[in-house]
Amino acid sequence: MNLSDIVAEFDERLATDEFADVDASPNGLQVGPDEAQVEKVAFAVDAAEATIEAAIEADADLLVTHHGLVWGGLDRVTGRDFDRIEPLMRENLALYVSHLPLDGHQELGNGAGLADHLGLTERDPFGSLGPVHIGQSGSFESPKTADEIRDALDELDGNEGTQVFDFGPDEISDVAIVTGSGVDWLDEAIESGADALVTGEGKQKVYHEAREAGISVFLAGHYATETFGVRNLEELADEMGLETEFISHPTGL
């Protein structure tokens, strides 16, 4: 299949253009020619030496990741940037990246995938960022305890133990989700009336803010909460008739 056709399909499905003014990551094709033939696609959360090497070993023609190589511009290709980009070019391995579009997509995104995992219903976009949303909210059909939610989150690939600030009600019904580093949306969760915010990693101030507001916060790991999007894109690539492989490389964070 032609690389440009894959890029166009992913960009359209993820509404990539809608995030251009709010995302520091240049989403879409970050490394590669305009036209190339693709038979096998590798998928990973991060574009790094380890995942690039694994994609090369898998004989992939395209690597699709959530976190790319460029954030807000690239002035020089030296040091770490060179060590990551050089093998891509040497081995003719293209790199497609989807950061915030793959967080916020209401069907394919990380937030949607995590909501699926938790079994949330009555879902709505959550986590406003300018004109877009980067998360999802929903409700349990039957309220859950903090322990039950933690146990479900502990099942995630790469989770090394969910940290819980258990300041909300004993029975949790309404949950807001922003995967990765999403605690900056705690105030939005509070304003929405959510009983809990589920995200990946936290900041010091969140403990007191959550305690004072009477809302629970679950920190399930940045990596662990962001495997859903690339796995959903892998399923889409399978439907397109491409050979695929998922590269699991948890960071413990």
C-alpha positions as a Markdown table, in Angstrom:
| # | Residue | x | y | z |
|---|---|---|---|---|
| 1 | Met | 0.0 | 0.0 | 0.0 |
| 2 | Asn | 1.2 | 3.5 | -0.7 |
| 3 | Leu | 2.5 | 5.5 | 2.3 |
| 4 | Ser | 0.6 | 8.6 | 1.2 |
| 5 | Asp | -2.6 | 6.6 | 1.3 |
| 6 | Ile | -2.0 | 5.4 | 4.8 |
| 7 | Val | -1.1 | 8.9 | 6.0 |
| 8 | Ala | -4.2 | 10.4 | 4.4 |
| 9 | Glu | -6.4 | 7.7 | 6.0 |
| 10 | Phe | -5.0 | 8.2 | 9.4 |
| 11 | Asp | -5.0 | 12.0 | 9.2 |
| 12 | Glu | -8.7 | 12.0 | 8.1 |
| 13 | Arg | -9.8 | 9.5 | 10.7 |
| 14 | Leu | -8.0 | 11.3 | 13.5 |
| 15 | Ala | -9.0 | 14.8 | 12.3 |
| 16 | Thr | -5.3 | 15.7 | 12.5 |
| 17 | Asp | -5.7 | 19.2 | 11.1 |
| 18 | Glu | -8.0 | 20.3 | 13.9 |
| 19 | Phe | -5.1 | 20.0 | 16.4 |
| 20 | Ala | -2.5 | 21.9 | 14.4 |
| 21 | Asp | -2.7 | 25.1 | 16.4 |
| 22 | Val | -2.8 | 23.5 | 19.9 |
| 23 | Asp | -0.2 | 20.7 | 19.7 |
| 24 | Ala | 3.5 | 21.1 | 20.1 |
| 25 | Ser | 3.9 | 17.9 | 18.2 |
| 26 | Pro | 3.8 | 18.2 | 14.4 |
| 27 | Asn | 1.3 | 15.3 | 13.8 |
| 28 | Gly | 1.3 | 13.2 | 10.7 |
| 29 | Leu | 4.3 | 12.0 | 8.8 |
| 30 | Gln | 7.4 | 13.2 | 10.7 |
| 31 | Val | 10.1 | 11.3 | 8.8 |
| 32 | Gly | 9.8 | 9.7 | 5.4 |
| 33 | Pro | 9.3 | 10.4 | 1.6 |
| 34 | Asp | 6.0 | 11.6 | 0.1 |
| 35 | Glu | 5.6 | 8.3 | -1.7 |
| 36 | Ala | 6.8 | 4.8 | -0.7 |
| 37 | Gln | 5.4 | 1.3 | -0.6 |
| 38 | Val | 4.4 | -0.1 | 2.8 |
| 39 | Glu | 3.8 | -3.7 | 3.6 |
| 40 | Lys | 4.4 | -3.9 | 7.3 |
| 41 | Val | 3.6 | -1.3 | 10.0 |
| 42 | Ala | 5.0 | -1.3 | 13.6 |
| 43 | Phe | 3.2 | 0.5 | 16.4 |
| 44 | Ala | 4.6 | 1.8 | 19.7 |
| 45 | Val | 3.8 | 4.5 | 22.3 |
| 46 | Asp | 7.2 | 6.3 | 22.0 |
| 47 | Ala | 9.6 | 7.0 | 19.1 |
| 48 | Ala | 12.9 | 6.3 | 20.7 |
| 49 | Glu | 16.1 | 4.3 | 19.8 |
| 50 | Ala | 14.7 | 1.1 | 21.4 |
| 51 | Thr | 11.4 | 1.2 | 19.5 |
| 52 | Ile | 13.0 | 2.3 | 16.2 |
| 53 | Glu | 15.5 | -0.6 | 16.5 |
| 54 | Ala | 12.7 | -3.0 | 17.2 |
| 55 | Ala | 10.7 | -1.8 | 14.2 |
| 56 | Ile | 13.8 | -2.2 | 12.0 |
| 57 | Glu | 14.3 | -5.7 | 13.3 |
| 58 | Ala | 10.7 | -6.5 | 12.6 |
| 59 | Asp | 11.3 | -5.4 | 8.9 |
| 60 | Ala | 8.7 | -2.7 | 9.1 |
| 61 | Asp | 8.3 | 0.0 | 6.5 |
| 62 | Leu | 6.5 | 2.4 | 8.7 |
| 63 | Leu | 6.5 | 3.1 | 12.5 |
| 64 | Val | 3.5 | 4.7 | 14.0 |
| 65 | Thr | 3.8 | 6.2 | 17.5 |
| 66 | His | 2.0 | 8.5 | 19.9 |
| 67 | His | 5.0 | 10.4 | 21.1 |
| 68 | Gly | 7.2 | 11.5 | 18.1 |
| 69 | Leu | 10.7 | 13.0 | 17.7 |
| 70 | Val | 9.9 | 16.7 | 17.2 |
| 71 | Trp | 8.3 | 19.0 | 19.8 |
| 72 | Gly | 7.9 | 22.6 | 18.8 |
| 73 | Gly | 10.6 | 22.6 | 16.0 |
| 74 | Leu | 13.9 | 21.0 | 15.1 |
| 75 | Asp | 16.9 | 23.3 | 14.7 |
| 76 | Arg | 19.7 | 20.8 | 14.3 |
| 77 | Val | 19.9 | 17.1 | 13.7 |
| 78 | Thr | 22.7 | 16.3 | 16.1 |
| 79 | Gly | 23.2 | 14.3 | 19.3 |
| 80 | Arg | 20.0 | 12.4 | 20.4 |
| 81 | Asp | 18.0 | 13.6 | 17.4 |
| 82 | Phe | 20.7 | 12.3 | 15.0 |
| 83 | Asp | 20.8 | 9.0 | 16.8 |
| 84 | Arg | 17.1 | 8.5 | 16.4 |
| 85 | Ile | 16.6 | 10.0 | 12.9 |
| 86 | Glu | 19.7 | 8.4 | 11.2 |
| 87 | Pro | 18.5 | 4.8 | 11.5 |
| 88 | Leu | 15.1 | 5.8 | 10.2 |
| 89 | Met | 16.6 | 7.3 | 7.0 |
| 90 | Arg | 19.3 | 4.6 | 6.7 |
| 91 | Glu | 16.7 | 1.8 | 6.8 |
| 92 | Asn | 14.0 | 3.7 | 4.9 |
| 93 | Leu | 11.7 | 3.4 | 7.9 |
| 94 | Ala | 9.0 | 6.1 | 7.8 |
| 95 | Leu | 7.6 | 7.6 | 11.1 |
| 96 | Tyr | 4.0 | 8.7 | 11.5 |
| 97 | Val | 3.1 | 10.4 | 14.8 |
| 98 | Ser | -0.3 | 11.3 | 16.4 |
| 99 | His | -0.1 | 13.0 | 19.7 |
| 100 | Leu | -3.1 | 15.0 | 20.9 |
| 101 | Pro | -5.4 | 13.7 | 18.0 |
| 102 | Leu | -4.8 | 10.2 | 19.4 |
| 103 | Asp | -5.5 | 11.4 | 22.9 |
| 104 | Gly | -8.8 | 13.0 | 22.1 |
| 105 | His | -10.4 | 10.9 | 19.4 |
| 106 | Gln | -13.7 | 9.8 | 20.8 |
| 107 | Glu | -13.6 | 6.3 | 19.3 |
| 108 | Leu | -9.9 | 5.5 | 18.6 |
| 109 | Gly | -8.2 | 7.7 | 21.2 |
| 110 | Asn | -6.5 | 6.9 | 24.4 |
| 111 | Gly | -9.2 | 8.4 | 26.6 |
| 112 | Ala | -11.9 | 6.4 | 24.7 |
| 113 | Gly | -9.9 | 3.2 | 25.1 |
| 114 | Leu | -9.4 | 3.8 | 28.8 |
| 115 | Ala | -13.1 | 4.5 | 29.2 |
| 116 | Asp | -13.8 | 1.2 | 27.4 |
| 117 | His | -11.5 | -0.6 | 29.7 |
| 118 | Leu | -13.2 | 0.8 | 32.8 |
| 119 | Gly | -16.7 | 0.1 | 31.3 |
| 120 | Leu | -18.0 | 3.7 | 31.4 |
| 121 | Thr | -21.2 | 4.6 | 29.7 |
| 122 | Glu | -23.0 | 7.9 | 28.8 |
| 123 | Arg | -19.7 | 9.2 | 27.4 |
| 124 | Asp | -18.9 | 12.8 | 26.4 |
| 125 | Pro | -15.8 | 14.7 | 25.3 |
| 126 | Phe | -13.7 | 16.0 | 28.2 |
| 127 | Gly | -10.4 | 17.9 | 28.6 |
| 128 | Ser | -10.9 | 21.1 | 26.6 |
| 129 | Leu | -7.9 | 22.6 | 24.9 |
| 130 | Gly | -8.9 | 25.5 | 22.8 |
| 131 | Pro | -11.4 | 24.3 | 20.2 |
| 132 | Val | -10.7 | 20.5 | 20.8 |
| 133 | His | -10.9 | 17.9 | 23.6 |
| 134 | Ile | -8.2 | 15.5 | 24.6 |
| 135 | Gly | -10.1 | 13.2 | 26.9 |
| 136 | Gln | -13.4 | 11.7 | 27.7 |
| 137 | Ser | -15.9 | 11.4 | 30.6 |
| 138 | Gly | -18.5 | 8.8 | 31.5 |
| 139 | Ser | -20.4 | 7.0 | 34.2 |
| 140 | Phe | -20.5 | 3.6 | 35.7 |
| 141 | Glu | -23.9 | 1.8 | 35.4 |
| 142 | Ser | -23.3 | 0.7 | 39.0 |
| 143 | Pro | -21.0 | 2.9 | 41.3 |
| 144 | Lys | -17.5 | 1.6 | 42.0 |
| 145 | Thr | -15.3 | 1.9 | 45.0 |
| 146 | Ala | -11.8 | 3.4 | 44.6 |
| 147 | Asp | -10.3 | -0.1 | 45.2 |
| 148 | Glu | -12.3 | -1.5 | 42.3 |
| 149 | Ile | -11.2 | 1.2 | 40.0 |
| 150 | Arg | -7.6 | 0.8 | 41.1 |
| 151 | Asp | -7.7 | -2.9 | 40.5 |
| 152 | Ala | -9.0 | -2.3 | 36.9 |
| 153 | Leu | -6.3 | 0.2 | 36.2 |
| 154 | Asp | -3.6 | -2.1 | 37.6 |
| 155 | Glu | -4.4 | -4.5 | 34.8 |
| 156 | Leu | -3.1 | -2.0 | 32.1 |
| 157 | Asp | 0.0 | -2.9 | 30.1 |
| 158 | Gly | 2.9 | -1.2 | 31.7 |
| 159 | Asn | 1.2 | -0.3 | 34.9 |
| 160 | Glu | 3.4 | -0.7 | 38.0 |
| 161 | Gly | 0.8 | 0.2 | 40.6 |
| 162 | Thr | -1.9 | 2.9 | 40.5 |
| 163 | Gln | -1.5 | 5.7 | 42.9 |
| 164 | Val | -4.8 | 6.9 | 44.4 |
| 165 | Phe | -5.7 | 10.1 | 46.1 |
| 166 | Asp | -9.0 | 8.8 | 47.6 |
| 167 | Phe | -10.7 | 12.0 | 48.5 |
| 168 | Gly | -13.9 | 11.5 | 46.7 |
| 169 | Pro | -17.2 | 9.8 | 47.6 |
| 170 | Asp | -17.1 | 6.2 | 48.8 |
| 171 | Glu | -19.1 | 5.2 | 45.7 |
| 172 | Ile | -17.8 | 6.7 | 42.4 |
| 173 | Ser | -20.2 | 7.1 | 39.5 |
| 174 | Asp | -18.9 | 9.9 | 37.3 |
| 175 | Val | -15.3 | 9.8 | 35.9 |
| 176 | Ala | -13.3 | 12.2 | 33.9 |
| 177 | Ile | -10.3 | 11.0 | 31.9 |
| 178 | Val | -7.2 | 12.7 | 30.4 |
| 179 | Thr | -4.5 | 10.2 | 29.7 |
| 180 | Gly | -0.8 | 10.8 | 30.1 |
| 181 | Ser | 0.0 | 14.0 | 32.0 |
| 182 | Gly | -3.6 | 15.2 | 32.6 |
| 183 | Val | -3.8 | 16.6 | 36.1 |
| 184 | Asp | -4.0 | 20.1 | 34.7 |
| 185 | Trp | -7.7 | 19.3 | 33.9 |
| 186 | Leu | -8.5 | 18.7 | 37.6 |
| 187 | Asp | -10.5 | 21.9 | 37.8 |
| 188 | Glu | -12.5 | 21.0 | 34.8 |
| 189 | Ala | -13.3 | 17.6 | 36.4 |
| 190 | Ile | -14.4 | 19.4 | 39.6 |
| 191 | Glu | -16.5 | 21.9 | 37.6 |
| 192 | Ser | -18.2 | 19.0 | 35.7 |
| 193 | Gly | -19.2 | 17.3 | 38.9 |
| 194 | Ala | -17.0 | 14.2 | 38.4 |
| 195 | Asp | -16.3 | 12.0 | 41.4 |
| 196 | Ala | -12.9 | 11.1 | 40.1 |
| 197 | Leu | -10.2 | 12.1 | 37.5 |
| 198 | Val | -8.2 | 9.3 | 36.0 |
| 199 | Thr | -4.9 | 10.2 | 34.4 |
| 200 | Gly | -1.3 | 8.9 | 34.0 |
| 201 | Glu | 1.0 | 11.0 | 36.2 |
| 202 | Gly | 0.6 | 13.7 | 38.8 |
| 203 | Lys | 2.0 | 16.9 | 40.2 |
| 204 | Gln | 2.7 | 17.9 | 43.8 |
| 205 | Lys | -0.2 | 20.4 | 44.0 |
| 206 | Val | -2.8 | 17.9 | 42.9 |
| 207 | Tyr | -2.9 | 16.2 | 46.3 |
| 208 | His | -4.1 | 19.3 | 48.2 |
| 209 | Glu | -6.3 | 20.5 | 45.3 |
| 210 | Ala | -8.1 | 17.1 | 45.2 |
| 211 | Arg | -8.4 | 16.9 | 48.9 |
| 212 | Glu | -9.9 | 20.3 | 49.3 |
| 213 | Ala | -12.4 | 19.7 | 46.4 |
| 214 | Gly | -13.4 | 16.2 | 47.6 |
| 215 | Ile | -12.5 | 14.4 | 44.4 |
| 216 | Ser | -10.5 | 11.3 | 43.9 |
| 217 | Val | -7.5 | 11.1 | 41.5 |
| 218 | Phe | -6.1 | 8.0 | 40.0 |
| 219 | Leu | -2.5 | 8.0 | 38.6 |
| 220 | Ala | -2.2 | 4.9 | 36.5 |
| 221 | Gly | 1.0 | 5.7 | 34.6 |
| 222 | His | 1.7 | 7.8 | 31.6 |
| 223 | Tyr | 2.7 | 4.9 | 29.4 |
| 224 | Ala | 0.0 | 2.6 | 30.7 |
| 225 | Thr | -2.8 | 5.0 | 29.9 |
| 226 | Glu | -1.6 | 5.7 | 26.4 |
| 227 | Thr | -1.3 | 2.3 | 24.6 |
| 228 | Phe | -4.9 | 2.3 | 23.5 |
| 229 | Gly | -4.6 | 4.7 | 20.7 |
| 230 | Val | -1.8 | 3.1 | 18.8 |
| 231 | Arg | -3.4 | -0.3 | 19.3 |
| 232 | Asn | -6.6 | 1.0 | 17.8 |
| 233 | Leu | -4.6 | 2.3 | 14.8 |
| 234 | Glu | -3.0 | -1.1 | 14.5 |
| 235 | Glu | -6.5 | -2.6 | 14.2 |
| 236 | Leu | -7.3 | -0.1 | 11.5 |
| 237 | Ala | -4.1 | -1.0 | 9.6 |
| 238 | Asp | -5.1 | -4.7 | 9.8 |
| 239 | Glu | -8.4 | -3.8 | 8.2 |
| 240 | Met | -6.5 | -2.0 | 5.4 |
| 241 | Gly | -4.7 | -5.3 | 4.7 |
| 242 | Leu | -1.3 | -4.4 | 6.1 |
| 243 | Glu | 0.9 | -6.7 | 8.2 |
| 244 | Thr | 1.3 | -5.2 | 11.7 |
| 245 | Glu | 3.3 | -5.6 | 14.9 |
| 246 | Phe | 2.9 | -3.9 | 18.3 |
| 247 | Ile | 6.2 | -3.0 | 20.1 |
| 248 | Ser | 5.7 | -3.1 | 23.8 |
| 249 | His | 8.3 | -1.0 | 25.7 |
| 250 | Pro | 6.9 | 0.2 | 29.0 |
| 251 | Thr | 8.7 | 3.0 | 30.8 |
| 252 | Gly | 7.5 | 2.4 | 34.3 |
| 253 | Leu | 6.3 | 6.0 | 34.4 |
